[in-house]
Amino acid sequence: MNLAELLSAPPKVHEWNPGNLTSSGLPEQTFKFMDEVLTPETRSVETGMGISTALFAMKGSKHTCVNPDAAEIERLKDYCSKNNISYQNMTFLPKRSDEVWFDLKDKTWDFVLVDGCHGFPIPFMDWYFLCMGLKVGGYVVIDDTPIVTGGMLKDFLLTESAWKLVEPFSPKTAVFKKVADFNMNNEWIRQPYVLAKTKELEDARKPLPMDFVSRAKRKLIRMLS
């Protein structure tokens, strides 16, 4: 099976409406990018599942899928079996991502897909724990960026020099390449996005008795001295 065949007859794993199975996935351009970069040597992980999971299996990646719905996992396995797609390199974790963050944070990844729960703060935490082990040169895909949580994560990464936007591909999904080591625990004063947003809030609250950002800078200097 190739990508075109997969997209023309995708796995229907979700039962969002009783008795009605449906498929879900990323924009076609994103799937084409994944089809180009994924190999049997790729160590990948995703939160959520769908067409992307079948693509990871089709490419033979050493893949970990974190999805709490065991029935969806069985439907995906059944789809793969019927289409002669091996999932022997796949590890399925039928749990919420918050239940496995600490188990996965020390793993090494080449490719991370954040597409599980979109409620605050899950996308940020999925990114935080999974991208701790993302190699320099690896990729992270942020799906559903029109949702404020995905959009904020995208906007944050756009301001960080260690992350390069590969292509927006669509208004729905963003793919970033990790181009340098990145401190996942940096102080907010060193994060351009957080600093800029804080200054916006400060300006909206003026007048203040003391400049909040200047005060924070002095506190940081004292902490580091």
C-alpha positions as CSV (number, residue, x, y, z in Angstrom):
1,M,0.0,0.0,0.0
2,N,1.3,3.5,-0.8
3,L,0.2,6.9,0.5
4,A,-2.3,7.5,-2.3
5,E,-4.0,4.2,-1.6
6,L,-4.0,4.8,2.2
7,L,-5.7,8.2,1.7
8,S,-8.3,6.9,-0.7
9,A,-9.3,4.2,1.7
10,P,-8.3,5.3,5.2
11,P,-8.8,3.4,8.4
12,K,-12.1,4.2,10.2
13,V,-11.2,3.9,13.8
14,H,-13.2,6.6,15.6
15,E,-16.8,6.1,16.8
16,W,-17.5,9.7,17.8
17,N,-21.2,9.0,17.0
18,P,-22.7,5.7,18.1
19,G,-22.7,3.2,15.3
20,N,-20.9,5.5,12.9
21,L,-17.2,4.9,12.4
22,T,-15.1,7.6,10.8
23,S,-11.5,8.4,9.9
24,S,-9.5,11.5,10.9
25,G,-6.1,12.7,9.9
26,L,-3.7,15.5,9.0
27,P,-3.7,17.7,5.8
28,E,-2.6,15.8,2.7
29,Q,0.5,18.0,2.4
30,T,1.6,17.0,5.9
31,F,1.1,13.3,5.1
32,K,3.2,13.7,2.0
33,F,6.0,15.3,4.1
34,M,5.8,12.4,6.6
35,D,5.9,9.9,3.7
36,E,9.1,11.4,2.5
37,V,11.0,11.6,5.9
38,L,9.8,8.5,7.7
39,T,11.9,5.3,7.4
40,P,12.2,2.0,9.2
41,E,14.9,3.6,11.3
42,T,12.7,6.4,12.5
43,R,11.8,6.4,16.2
44,S,8.5,8.1,16.3
45,V,5.7,8.8,18.9
46,E,2.2,10.3,18.6
47,T,-0.5,11.2,21.0
48,G,-3.9,10.3,19.5
49,M,-4.3,8.1,16.5
50,G,-5.9,7.8,13.1
51,I,-4.6,7.8,9.5
52,S,-1.2,8.9,10.7
53,T,-0.9,5.7,12.8
54,A,-1.4,3.6,9.7
55,L,1.2,5.7,7.8
56,F,3.7,5.2,10.6
57,A,3.0,1.4,10.3
58,M,3.2,1.5,6.5
59,K,6.6,3.2,6.7
60,G,7.9,0.6,9.2
61,S,8.8,3.2,11.8
62,K,9.7,2.2,15.3
63,H,6.5,3.9,16.5
64,T,4.8,4.5,19.9
65,C,1.1,5.4,19.8
66,V,-0.5,6.8,22.9
67,N,-4.3,6.6,22.8
68,P,-6.7,5.8,25.6
69,D,-9.3,4.1,23.5
70,A,-8.5,0.4,23.2
71,A,-11.3,-0.2,20.7
72,E,-9.7,2.3,18.3
73,I,-6.4,0.6,18.6
74,E,-8.0,-2.8,17.7
75,R,-9.7,-1.2,14.7
76,L,-6.4,0.2,13.5
77,K,-4.7,-3.2,13.9
78,D,-7.5,-4.9,12.0
79,Y,-7.2,-2.3,9.2
80,C,-3.5,-3.0,9.0
81,S,-3.9,-6.8,8.9
82,K,-6.5,-6.5,6.2
83,N,-4.2,-4.3,4.1
84,N,-1.0,-6.4,4.7
85,I,0.6,-3.6,6.7
86,S,2.8,-4.9,9.5
87,Y,2.5,-3.3,12.9
88,Q,5.3,-5.4,14.5
89,N,7.4,-2.3,15.1
90,M,4.5,-0.5,16.8
91,T,4.0,-0.1,20.5
92,F,0.4,0.8,21.5
93,L,-0.2,2.4,24.9
94,P,-4.0,2.4,25.7
95,K,-3.7,5.2,28.1
96,R,-4.1,9.0,28.4
97,S,-0.8,10.8,27.6
98,D,-0.6,12.2,31.2
99,E,-0.4,8.6,32.4
100,V,2.8,7.9,30.4
101,W,4.6,11.2,30.3
102,F,7.2,10.2,32.9
103,D,7.7,6.8,31.2
104,L,8.4,8.4,27.9
105,K,10.4,11.5,28.8
106,D,13.8,9.8,28.6
107,K,13.1,8.1,25.3
108,T,14.9,9.3,22.1
109,W,12.7,10.3,19.2
110,D,13.2,11.4,15.6
111,F,9.6,12.4,15.0
112,V,6.9,13.6,17.4
113,L,3.2,14.1,16.5
114,V,1.1,16.1,19.1
115,D,-2.5,15.3,18.2
116,G,-4.1,13.9,21.3
117,C,-6.3,15.8,23.8
118,H,-6.4,19.5,22.8
119,G,-7.6,20.8,26.2
120,F,-5.4,23.0,28.3
121,P,-2.6,22.1,29.3
122,I,-2.3,18.7,27.5
123,P,-0.8,19.8,24.2
124,F,1.9,21.8,26.0
125,M,2.7,18.9,28.3
126,D,2.7,16.4,25.4
127,W,5.2,18.6,23.6
128,Y,7.3,19.2,26.8
129,F,7.7,15.6,27.8
130,L,8.0,14.1,24.3
131,C,10.3,16.7,22.8
132,M,12.7,16.3,25.8
133,G,14.0,13.4,23.8
134,L,13.6,14.8,20.3
135,K,17.0,14.7,18.5
136,V,18.4,17.8,16.8
137,G,17.4,17.3,13.2
138,G,14.1,15.7,14.3
139,Y,10.6,17.0,13.6
140,V,7.5,17.8,15.7
141,V,4.1,18.1,14.1
142,I,1.5,20.3,15.9
143,D,-2.0,19.6,14.7
144,D,-5.2,21.6,15.1
145,T,-3.4,25.0,15.4
146,P,-6.8,26.8,15.0
147,I,-7.5,25.6,18.6
148,V,-6.0,28.1,21.0
149,T,-3.8,25.5,22.7
150,G,-2.2,24.3,19.5
151,G,-2.0,27.9,18.2
152,M,-0.2,29.1,21.3
153,L,2.3,26.2,21.0
154,K,2.9,27.0,17.4
155,D,3.4,30.8,18.1
156,F,5.8,30.0,20.9
157,L,8.0,27.8,18.7
158,L,8.0,30.4,16.0
159,T,9.9,32.7,18.3
160,E,12.5,30.2,19.4
161,S,15.7,29.9,17.3
162,A,16.1,26.2,18.0
163,W,12.9,25.5,16.1
164,K,12.5,26.1,12.4
165,L,9.1,26.0,10.7
166,V,9.4,23.6,7.8
167,E,6.1,24.5,6.2
168,P,2.8,25.6,7.6
169,F,1.3,23.2,5.1
170,S,-2.2,24.4,6.0
171,P,-3.8,26.6,8.6
172,K,-4.5,23.5,10.6
173,T,-1.1,22.0,11.1
174,A,2.5,23.2,11.6
175,V,5.7,21.1,11.2
176,F,8.9,22.2,13.0
177,K,12.4,21.0,12.7
178,K,14.6,21.0,15.8
179,V,17.8,22.7,14.5
180,A,19.7,23.1,17.8
181,D,19.7,22.0,21.4
182,F,16.8,23.6,23.3
183,N,16.5,24.3,27.0
184,M,13.0,22.9,27.9
185,N,13.2,24.6,31.3
186,N,14.2,28.1,30.4
187,E,13.1,31.0,32.6
188,W,10.2,33.0,31.1
189,I,12.3,36.1,30.8
190,R,14.5,34.3,28.3
191,Q,11.5,33.1,26.2
192,P,10.7,35.8,23.5
193,Y,7.0,34.7,23.2
194,V,6.3,34.7,26.9
195,L,8.2,38.0,27.4
196,A,6.4,39.7,24.6
197,K,3.0,38.5,25.8
198,T,3.8,39.6,29.4
199,K,4.7,43.1,28.2
200,E,1.4,43.3,26.2
201,L,-0.5,42.4,29.4
202,E,1.6,44.9,31.4
203,D,0.8,47.7,28.9
204,A,-2.9,46.9,29.1
205,R,-2.8,47.1,32.9
206,K,-0.9,50.4,33.2
207,P,-0.3,52.4,35.2
208,L,1.5,50.1,37.5
209,P,3.5,51.1,40.6
210,M,6.6,49.3,39.2
211,D,7.6,47.9,35.9
212,F,6.8,44.2,36.3
213,V,9.3,43.0,33.6
214,S,12.2,45.2,35.0
215,R,11.4,43.8,38.5
216,A,11.5,40.3,37.2
217,K,14.8,40.9,35.5
218,R,16.3,42.1,38.7
219,K,15.0,39.0,40.5
220,L,16.5,36.8,37.8
221,I,19.8,38.5,38.1
222,R,19.8,37.9,41.9
223,M,18.9,34.2,41.3
224,L,21.8,33.7,38.9
225,S,24.4,35.6,40.9
